[in-house]
Amino acid sequence: MTRTSDESGGTDVKAVLKFADGEEVEDDERFETEEEAEEYGLVMLSNCNTGAEVLHMSNPGDYPLDDDDADPDIVVVEV
């Protein structure tokens, strides 16, 4: 997990998943602390992995599981 700003204060933060191919996934959920945002990022990551598994089970030919893909970085950003 990395924080994109050195400033600390009363601003809200949110989690962004950054994949190696440049894709970014984020929700509109805002949190008061980095820890809350990081926990939510882990939930988002779990949901992405579960979704990939479900798609693979429904049609393995179209949705292969890529075990070589590394998990994305969870980045906490100020909003």
C-alpha positions in Angstrom: 0.0 0.0 0.0 1.3 3.4 -0.9 0.0 6.9 -0.1 0.0 9.4 -2.9 0.3 12.5 -0.8 2.6 13.5 2.1 -0.1 15.8 3.5 -2.1 14.6 6.5 -5.1 16.3 7.8 -8.9 16.1 7.8 -9.3 15.0 4.2 -10.9 11.8 3.2 -9.1 8.9 1.5 -10.1 6.0 -0.8 -8.5 2.9 -2.1 -7.5 2.4 -5.8 -6.3 -1.0 -7.2 -3.5 -0.4 -9.8 -2.8 -3.4 -12.0 0.5 -4.0 -13.8 -1.1 -3.4 -17.2 -2.0 0.2 -16.2 -5.7 -0.5 -15.4 -7.1 1.2 -12.3 -10.2 0.1 -10.3 -11.7 2.4 -7.7 -15.0 2.8 -5.9 -16.6 5.9 -4.5 -16.2 4.8 -0.9 -14.4 7.4 1.2 -12.7 6.8 4.6 -11.3 8.9 7.4 -8.1 6.8 7.8 -5.6 5.0 5.6 -6.2 1.8 7.5 -9.9 1.8 6.7 -9.1 2.5 3.0 -6.5 -0.2 2.9 -8.9 -2.8 4.4 -11.5 -1.8 1.8 -8.8 -2.2 -0.9 -8.3 -5.8 0.3 -12.0 -6.4 0.1 -12.0 -5.0 -3.5 -9.1 -7.3 -4.4 -10.9 -10.3 -2.9 -14.0 -9.4 -5.0 -11.9 -9.1 -8.2 -10.4 -12.5 -7.6 -13.8 -14.1 -6.8 -15.3 -12.6 -9.9 -12.4 -14.0 -12.0 -13.0 -17.4 -10.5 -16.8 -17.3 -11.2 -16.2 -16.3 -14.8 -13.7 -19.1 -15.2 -16.1 -21.6 -13.8 -18.9 -20.4 -16.1 -16.8 -20.7 -19.3 -13.1 -21.7 -18.9 -12.4 -21.3 -22.6 -13.3 -17.6 -22.6 -12.1 -16.8 -19.1 -8.9 -18.6 -18.3 -7.4 -18.1 -14.9 -4.1 -16.4 -15.1 -2.0 -17.6 -12.2 1.0 -15.6 -13.5 -0.8 -12.3 -12.9 0.4 -10.5 -9.8 -2.1 -9.0 -7.5 -2.5 -5.2 -8.1 -1.1 -2.6 -5.8 -3.5 -1.0 -3.3 -2.9 2.7 -3.4 -4.6 5.1 -0.9 -5.3 8.5 -2.4 -6.7 11.7 -0.9 -10.0 12.9 -2.2 
